Amino acid sequence: MSGKSPRAGMNHVGLTVGDIDEAVDWYAKVFGLELLDGPMHCDTTTTGAGRRREVFGDQWGGMKLAHMLTSNSCGVELFQFIEPEARRPENSFEYWNFGAHHIAFTVEDFDGTIKMISDSGGRARTEVYDVHGGIFICYCEDPWGNVIEIVSRPYAELSAATTK
């Protein structure tokens, strides 16, 4: 090994939802995600059951799964757990706990996307903030409580603006 850390690209993010068919439609409509595969049913009798049980634990018995793709080729993997049944937590934004607490999408039509989120079962969690002179963000939720940040400019521009 050369001692230099490799540069990695984001491959995908996994989200748990309450209804896989509605979620596929919602993410396609709101963010233009492309459905690559699924929704498919996976349980203890289907291919990959052993590795899924290793990932999710012995209580895992079944789920539905769909693979979607963003415009910049990052995957969004949607899960609807059947056994045990997925449930929405009372607080889906426990940012003080370790782990991911939101995902972010760069969108072309910022105001239109927020309106579409609200009109289709999601909600805006915050006001729209101009974080750095023309770069806008808004924290929202999908209909299942997953926290989604909407950003008007690509991450490199947002990050560069925060260091000024």
Summary of the structure (lengths in Angstrom):
residues: 164
radius of gyration: 17.4
end to end distance: 35.2
largest distance: 54.4
contacts: 438
relative contact order: 0.17
helix: 23%
strand: 31%
